Amino acid sequence: MATNQIEDDEHKPTNEFKDHQKLPSGTKIYVEFKMGINNQRNEENCKKTEKEGNAWFSISNKAWGFPYFIKLPDLESKDGHGLIVNDRVVVEAEITSMSMTKDLSQPNC
C-alpha cells in the first residue's frame, strides 16, 4: 500500500511504500505515477501543478519524493490565488503503472 504525505518543512509530496517489510527478499516494485495539487479556486483549470514520476520500491528503498514540487508563495499566496483554502490543500496521486520483479541474481533464501 502506498501513501502520500506533504512534509510541512519542505512542501514536497513523497511516496512511501508502507508494507515494504512484507516483500520477499530481492523483490522490487516499479511504479509510474502522477501527483498534483488541485486548484480549489478555479474550476476551469482544476490542477495548478502536476508532475509525473517513477520509482523503484523495495525493502531497502521504501520512499521517494520530488526534490522540488511547488514554490511556497504559490502554495500559500495571500492575494486570493493560493492553493490553500480554509487551511486545506488537496493533493491527488494517480498510479498509472505498477509492476513487481524479483532479483534472480540473489540466492533463494
DRENPA-3360 file (N, C-alpha, C; in nm, 2 decimals, always signed):
BEGIN
1 = MATNQIED = +0.08/-0.12/+0.00/+0.00/+0.00/+0.00/+0.09/+0.12/+0.00 ~ +0.06/+0.22/-0.09/+0.14/+0.34/-0.09/+0.06/+0.45/-0.03 ~ +0.13/+0.54/+0.04/+0.06/+0.66/+0.10/+0.14/+0.78/+0.05 ~ +0.07/+0.89/+0.06/+0.12/+1.02/+0.02/+0.11/+1.12/+0.13 ~ +0.21/+1.20/+0.15/+0.21/+1.30/+0.25/+0.28/+1.42/+0.21 ~ +0.25/+1.53/+0.27/+0.33/+1.66/+0.24/+0.41/+1.68/+0.36 ~ +0.54/+1.70/+0.34/+0.63/+1.73/+0.45/+0.62/+1.88/+0.47 ~ +0.57/+1.92/+0.59/+0.55/+2.06/+0.62/+0.67/+2.15/+0.60;
9 = DEHKPTNE = +0.79/+2.10/+0.63/+0.91/+2.19/+0.63/+0.95/+2.21/+0.49 ~ +0.93/+2.13/+0.39/+0.98/+2.15/+0.26/+0.87/+2.16/+0.15 ~ +0.75/+2.14/+0.18/+0.64/+2.15/+0.09/+0.65/+2.07/-0.04 ~ +0.69/+1.94/-0.02/+0.70/+1.85/-0.13/+0.64/+1.72/-0.10 ~ +0.56/+1.66/-0.19/+0.49/+1.53/-0.17/+0.60/+1.42/-0.18 ~ +0.57/+1.32/-0.10/+0.66/+1.20/-0.11/+0.57/+1.08/-0.12 ~ +0.62/+0.97/-0.18/+0.55/+0.84/-0.18/+0.63/+0.75/-0.09 ~ +0.56/+0.68/-0.01/+0.62/+0.58/+0.08/+0.54/+0.45/+0.07;
17 = FKDHQKLP = +0.62/+0.34/+0.05/+0.56/+0.21/+0.05/+0.55/+0.16/+0.19 ~ +0.43/+0.16/+0.25/+0.42/+0.12/+0.39/+0.44/-0.02/+0.42 ~ +0.41/-0.11/+0.33/+0.42/-0.26/+0.36/+0.55/-0.32/+0.31 ~ +0.65/-0.24/+0.30/+0.78/-0.28/+0.25/+0.84/-0.40/+0.32 ~ +0.81/-0.42/+0.45/+0.87/-0.53/+0.53/+0.81/-0.66/+0.48 ~ +0.69/-0.66/+0.42/+0.62/-0.78/+0.38/+0.67/-0.83/+0.25 ~ +0.75/-0.76/+0.18/+0.81/-0.80/+0.05/+0.91/-0.92/+0.07 ~ +0.90/-1.02/-0.02/+1.00/-1.12/-0.01/+1.14/-1.06/-0.05;
25 = SGTKIYVE = +1.24/-1.12/+0.01/+1.38/-1.07/-0.02/+1.41/-1.06/-0.17 ~ +1.47/-0.95/-0.21/+1.50/-0.94/-0.35/+1.39/-0.88/-0.44 ~ +1.27/-0.86/-0.39/+1.16/-0.82/-0.46/+1.16/-0.67/-0.47 ~ +1.13/-0.61/-0.59/+1.12/-0.47/-0.62/+0.99/-0.44/-0.68 ~ +0.93/-0.32/-0.65/+0.81/-0.28/-0.72/+0.84/-0.15/-0.79 ~ +0.80/-0.15/-0.92/+0.82/-0.03/-1.00/+0.69/+0.04/-1.02 ~ +0.68/+0.17/-0.99/+0.56/+0.25/-1.00/+0.58/+0.37/-1.09 ~ +0.49/+0.39/-1.18/+0.48/+0.52/-1.25/+0.35/+0.59/-1.20;
33 = FKMGINNQ = +0.37/+0.72/-1.18/+0.26/+0.79/-1.11/+0.25/+0.94/-1.15 ~ +0.14/+1.00/-1.12/+0.12/+1.15/-1.14/+0.08/+1.20/-1.00 ~ +0.13/+1.31/-0.97/+0.09/+1.38/-0.84/+0.06/+1.53/-0.88 ~ -0.05/+1.58/-0.82/-0.09/+1.71/-0.84/-0.16/+1.78/-0.72 ~ -0.15/+1.91/-0.72/-0.22/+1.99/-0.62/-0.34/+2.06/-0.69 ~ -0.46/+2.03/-0.64/-0.58/+2.08/-0.70/-0.59/+2.23/-0.68 ~ -0.64/+2.31/-0.78/-0.67/+2.45/-0.76/-0.81/+2.45/-0.72 ~ -0.84/+2.48/-0.59/-0.97/+2.48/-0.54/-1.05/+2.61/-0.58;
41 = RNEENCKK = -0.98/+2.71/-0.63/-1.04/+2.84/-0.66/-1.08/+2.85/-0.81 ~ -1.03/+2.77/-0.89/-1.06/+2.78/-1.04/-1.11/+2.66/-1.10 ~ -1.24/+2.65/-1.13/-1.30/+2.53/-1.18/-1.25/+2.50/-1.33 ~ -1.22/+2.60/-1.41/-1.18/+2.57/-1.54/-1.04/+2.50/-1.55 ~ -0.95/+2.54/-1.46/-0.82/+2.47/-1.46/-0.80/+2.41/-1.33 ~ -0.85/+2.28/-1.32/-0.86/+2.22/-1.18/-0.72/+2.18/-1.12 ~ -0.61/+2.18/-1.20/-0.48/+2.15/-1.15/-0.39/+2.27/-1.16 ~ -0.34/+2.31/-1.05/-0.24/+2.42/-1.05/-0.11/+2.37/-1.09;
49 = TEKEGNAW = -0.07/+2.26/-1.04/+0.06/+2.20/-1.07/+0.05/+2.05/-1.07 ~ +0.11/+1.98/-1.16/+0.11/+1.84/-1.17/+0.25/+1.79/-1.22 ~ +0.29/+1.68/-1.16/+0.42/+1.62/-1.21/+0.40/+1.47/-1.22 ~ +0.48/+1.41/-1.32/+0.48/+1.27/-1.33/+0.62/+1.22/-1.28 ~ +0.61/+1.10/-1.23/+0.74/+1.04/-1.18/+0.73/+0.89/-1.19 ~ +0.85/+0.83/-1.15/+0.85/+0.69/-1.14/+0.96/+0.65/-1.03 ~ +0.94/+0.54/-0.97/+1.03/+0.50/-0.87/+1.03/+0.35/-0.85 ~ +1.14/+0.29/-0.80/+1.15/+0.15/-0.75/+1.14/+0.15/-0.60;
57 = FSISNKAW = +1.05/+0.07/-0.55/+1.04/+0.05/-0.41/+1.08/-0.10/-0.37 ~ +1.15/-0.11/-0.26/+1.19/-0.24/-0.21/+1.21/-0.23/-0.06 ~ +1.26/-0.34/+0.00/+1.28/-0.34/+0.15/+1.38/-0.23/+0.19 ~ +1.48/-0.21/+0.11/+1.58/-0.11/+0.14/+1.55/+0.03/+0.09 ~ +1.46/+0.04/-0.01/+1.42/+0.17/-0.07/+1.27/+0.19/-0.06 ~ +1.23/+0.24/+0.05/+1.08/+0.24/+0.08/+1.02/+0.38/+0.05 ~ +1.10/+0.48/+0.02/+1.04/+0.61/+0.00/+1.11/+0.68/-0.11 ~ +1.03/+0.77/-0.18/+1.08/+0.85/-0.29/+1.00/+0.98/-0.29;
65 = GFPYFIKL = +1.06/+1.09/-0.33/+0.99/+1.22/-0.34/+1.05/+1.31/-0.44 ~ +0.98/+1.41/-0.48/+1.03/+1.51/-0.57/+1.12/+1.61/-0.49 ~ +1.24/+1.64/-0.54/+1.32/+1.74/-0.47/+1.26/+1.88/-0.47 ~ +1.18/+1.90/-0.57/+1.11/+2.03/-0.58/+0.97/+2.01/-0.64 ~ +0.87/+2.07/-0.59/+0.73/+2.05/-0.64/+0.66/+2.18/-0.67 ~ +0.66/+2.27/-0.57/+0.59/+2.39/-0.59/+0.66/+2.50/-0.50 ~ +0.66/+2.62/-0.55/+0.71/+2.73/-0.47/+0.62/+2.76/-0.36 ~ +0.67/+2.79/-0.24/+0.59/+2.82/-0.12/+0.50/+2.94/-0.14;
73 = PDLESKDG = +0.54/+3.05/-0.21/+0.45/+3.16/-0.23/+0.33/+3.12/-0.32 ~ +0.35/+3.03/-0.41/+0.24/+2.98/-0.49/+0.14/+2.90/-0.41 ~ +0.19/+2.83/-0.31/+0.10/+2.74/-0.23/+0.02/+2.82/-0.13 ~ +0.08/+2.92/-0.07/+0.01/+3.00/+0.03/-0.01/+3.15/+0.00 ~ -0.03/+3.18/-0.12/-0.04/+3.32/-0.16/-0.16/+3.39/-0.08 ~ -0.13/+3.51/-0.04/-0.22/+3.58/+0.05/-0.32/+3.67/-0.04 ~ -0.29/+3.67/-0.17/-0.37/+3.76/-0.26/-0.50/+3.69/-0.31 ~ -0.53/+3.58/-0.26/-0.65/+3.51/-0.30/-0.63/+3.41/-0.41;
81 = HGLIVNDR = -0.51/+3.39/-0.46/-0.48/+3.30/-0.57/-0.40/+3.18/-0.52 ~ -0.38/+3.16/-0.39/-0.30/+3.04/-0.34/-0.39/+2.92/-0.34 ~ -0.32/+2.81/-0.32/-0.38/+2.68/-0.33/-0.44/+2.63/-0.20 ~ -0.41/+2.70/-0.09/-0.46/+2.67/+0.04/-0.59/+2.74/+0.06 ~ -0.70/+2.67/+0.08/-0.83/+2.73/+0.10/-0.88/+2.68/+0.23 ~ -0.92/+2.77/+0.33/-0.97/+2.73/+0.46/-0.87/+2.63/+0.53 ~ -0.74/+2.66/+0.52/-0.64/+2.58/+0.59/-0.63/+2.44/+0.53 ~ -0.67/+2.42/+0.40/-0.67/+2.29/+0.34/-0.61/+2.30/+0.20;
89 = VVVEAEIT = -0.53/+2.20/+0.17/-0.47/+2.18/+0.04/-0.51/+2.04/-0.01 ~ -0.55/+2.03/-0.14/-0.59/+1.90/-0.19/-0.48/+1.84/-0.28 ~ -0.42/+1.73/-0.24/-0.32/+1.67/-0.32/-0.38/+1.54/-0.38 ~ -0.36/+1.52/-0.51/-0.41/+1.40/-0.58/-0.29/+1.31/-0.62 ~ -0.30/+1.18/-0.61/-0.19/+1.09/-0.66/-0.26/+0.99/-0.75 ~ -0.21/+0.96/-0.86/-0.26/+0.85/-0.95/-0.15/+0.76/-0.99 ~ -0.17/+0.63/-0.96/-0.07/+0.53/-1.01/-0.11/+0.49/-1.15 ~ -0.02/+0.52/-1.24/-0.06/+0.49/-1.38/-0.01/+0.35/-1.43;
97 = SMSMTKDL = +0.10/+0.30/-1.36/+0.15/+0.17/-1.39/+0.23/+0.11/-1.27 ~ +0.21/-0.02/-1.25/+0.28/-0.08/-1.14/+0.32/-0.22/-1.18 ~ +0.45/-0.26/-1.15/+0.49/-0.40/-1.17/+0.58/-0.44/-1.06 ~ +0.59/-0.57/-1.05/+0.68/-0.63/-0.94/+0.78/-0.73/-1.01 ~ +0.90/-0.73/-0.96/+1.01/-0.82/-1.01/+1.09/-0.87/-0.90 ~ +1.16/-0.98/-0.92/+1.24/-1.04/-0.82/+1.38/-1.04/-0.88 ~ +1.48/-1.01/-0.80/+1.62/-1.01/-0.84/+1.67/-1.15/-0.85 ~ +1.69/-1.21/-0.97/+1.72/-1.35/-0.98/+1.87/-1.38/-0.95;
105 = SQPNC = +1.95/-1.27/-0.94/+2.09/-1.29/-0.91/+2.12/-1.32/-0.76 ~ +2.01/-1.29/-0.67/+2.03/-1.32/-0.53/+2.00/-1.46/-0.50 ~ +2.07/-1.52/-0.40/+2.04/-1.66/-0.37/+1.90/-1.68/-0.31 ~ +1.83/-1.79/-0.34/+1.70/-1.81/-0.30/+1.70/-1.86/-0.15 ~ +1.65/-1.77/-0.06/+1.66/-1.80/+0.08/+1.52/-1.83/+0.13;
% end
